[in-house]
Amino acid sequence: MNYLIAGIQLSLLGTLLVSGIGKIRAPRDSRFMVEAVLGRAAPGLRRYAPIAAGALIGAELVTAIALTPGLPFRGFGFAAALLLFSVFTGVAVHSSRSRTKIVCACFGRAASPLGVRHVIRNALLTTMAAGGLALVFTTGSGTGELAGLALAATFALVFTVVIAFLDDLASLITE
């Protein structure tokens, strides 16, 4: 078993799961964020924000499920994660370069305007999804040692916590 794939897979799964559940817990903030994004794309689409916010949550959770170890959807999961994180990166780049910022409700609660740190975070997640997708098609699978799997899971847990609380950690450091 490739422990690098397992670490990436579990990290993306954790990030998407925390993000999707966070959006379910803060539907108003998530809807406002999606409304701002749709309003930038085409102002007439704002009225579809509740539907789009639900679709976003569904896409994140379905992608997380597809990345679950042991299921045969790993390639689809990495491809879907690559698409999602590419879009998230594009939105963060657009927001960081514009005068009116989109408030990030990335993990459910509205935290701070999308800026450079969100671009970097999303670019990292996009790169991980692309790397995982490439590894799926270039490496074989096999059985894994418990210690290697535990190390991959520990990395994924720490990674997910840091990513999910990036805004809070940045606030602690800058204040």
Long-range contacts (C-beta under 8 A, 24 or more apart in sequence): 1-141, 1-142, 1-143, 1-144, 1-145, 1-148, 1-149, 2-135, 2-139, 2-140, 2-141, 3-144, 3-148, 3-149, 3-151, 3-152, 4-135, 4-152, 5-74, 5-132, 5-135, 5-136, 5-139, 6-69, 6-144, 6-148, 6-149, 6-152, 6-153, 7-151, 7-152, 7-155, 7-156, 8-128, 8-129, 8-131, 8-132, 8-135, 9-67, 9-69, 9-74, 9-77, 9-78, 9-132, 9-156, 10-67, 10-69, 10-152, 10-153, 10-155, 10-156, 10-157, 11-128, 11-155, 11-156, 11-159, 11-160, 11-163, 12-63, 12-64, 12-67, 12-77, 12-78, 12-81, 12-125, 12-128, 12-129, 12-132, 13-64, 13-67, 13-68, 13-77, 13-156, 14-156, 14-157, 14-159, 14-160, 15-125, 15-159, 15-160, 15-163, 15-164, 16-60, 16-61, 16-63, 16-64, 16-67, 16-81, 16-84, 17-60, 17-61, 17-64, 18-107, 18-160, 18-164, 19-60, 19-106, 19-107, 19-108, 19-164, 20-57, 20-60, 20-61, 20-64, 21-108, 22-106, 22-107, 22-108, 22-109, 22-164, 23-53, 23-56, 23-57, 23-60, 23-105, 23-107, 23-108, 24-57, 24-108, 25-108, 26-105, 26-108, 26-109, 26-110, 27-53, 29-103, 29-105, 29-108, 29-109, 29-110, 30-56, 30-57, 30-105, 30-108, 32-103, 32-105, 32-110, 33-102, 33-103, 33-104, 33-105, 33-106, 33-110, 36-102, 36-103, 37-91, 37-102, 40-94, 40-98, 40-102, 59-84, 60-84, 74-136, 75-133, 75-136, 75-137, 78-129, 78-130, 78-132, 78-133, 78-136, 79-133, 81-125, 81-129, 81-132, 82-126, 82-129, 82-130, 82-133, 84-129, 85-122, 85-125, 85-126, 85-129, 86-126, 88-122, 88-125, 88-126, 89-119, 89-122, 89-123, 89-125, 89-126, 92-118, 92-119, 92-121, 92-122, 93-119, 104-167, 107-164, 111-167, 111-168, 112-167, 112-170, 112-171, 117-166, 117-167, 117-170, 118-166, 121-163, 121-166, 125-163
